[in-house]
């Protein structure tokens, strides 16, 4: 039996804003574009579906950004609690949390500054902060490479 990860899908409200965030802010590359219609309605369990899909990739990880033209999207788009069942966040290793957080803000994301956590673990500085994409998807920035001096 063969099993391999293909991609992770993210429903977005504004495809251009999401591409700015993931590609412009976090360095993903757009690798494919698809138009999806009624032929996928049964699979997706969305009658009358019509959407634009963009595949973005970085470091071997592919995200599919799904922008529904019909029937539209549901949900509030806000940041979900981490203890809510389901996908909680996308985690990215970075070498400078402040620099990447600034790039996230410049690309239309939000840095949740109250989540900033830095501590010394046996001489290694661990630095974390959560951000969100334009639709509230939580993105963790983590630097595990610093040393305490």
Residue pairs with C-beta under 8 A, 6 or more apart in sequence:
6 62
7 55
7 62
7 63
7 64
8 61
8 62
8 63
8 64
8 87
8 90
9 63
9 64
9 66
10 18
10 63
10 64
10 65
10 66
10 133
10 135
10 137
11 66
11 68
11 73
11 75
11 135
12 18
12 65
12 66
12 67
12 133
12 134
12 135
13 67
13 73
13 77
13 134
13 135
14 67
14 134
15 52
15 54
15 65
15 67
17 108
17 134
18 54
18 65
18 67
18 133
18 134
18 135
19 30
19 54
19 56
19 65
20 107
20 108
21 104
21 107
21 108
21 109
21 133
21 134
22 28
22 56
22 63
22 65
22 133
23 29
23 30
23 56
24 103
24 106
24 107
25 103
25 104
25 106
25 107
25 108
25 109
26 58
26 92
26 100
26 103
26 104
26 107
26 139
27 58
28 56
28 57
28 58
28 63
29 56
29 57
29 58
30 54
30 55
30 56
31 55
31 56
31 57
31 62
32 53
32 54
32 55
33 52
33 53
33 54
33 55
34 52
34 53
34 54
34 55
35 51
35 52
35 53
36 44
36 49
36 50
36 51
36 52
36 53
37 49
37 50
38 48
38 49
38 50
40 49
41 47
41 48
41 49
46 68
46 71
47 71
48 70
48 71
49 68
49 70
49 71
50 68
50 69
50 70
51 66
51 67
51 68
51 69
51 70
52 66
52 67
52 69
53 64
53 65
53 66
53 67
54 64
54 65
54 67
55 62
55 63
55 64
55 65
56 62
56 63
56 65
57 63
63 90
76 136
77 135
77 136
78 136
79 112
79 132
79 136
79 138
80 86
80 88
80 136
80 138
82 88
82 89
82 138
88 138
89 130
89 137
89 138
89 139
89 140
90 137
90 138
90 139
90 140
91 139
91 140
91 142
92 100
92 139
92 140
92 141
92 142
93 142
93 143
93 144
94 100
94 141
94 142
94 143
95 143
95 145
96 143
97 116
97 127
97 128
97 129
97 141
97 142
97 143
100 141
101 111
101 129
101 131
101 141
104 110
104 111
104 131
104 139
104 141
105 111
108 134
109 131
109 132
109 133
109 134
109 139
110 131
110 132
111 129
111 130
111 131
112 129
112 130
112 131
112 132
113 129
115 128
115 129
115 130
116 128
116 129
117 126
117 127
117 128
117 129
118 125
118 126
118 127
118 128
119 125
119 126
120 126
120 148
123 147
123 148
124 144
124 145
124 146
124 147
124 148
125 143
125 146
125 147
125 148
126 142
126 143
126 144
126 146
127 142
127 143
127 146
128 140
128 141
128 142
128 143
129 140
129 141
130 138
130 139
130 140
130 141
131 138
131 139
131 140
131 141
132 138
132 139
133 139
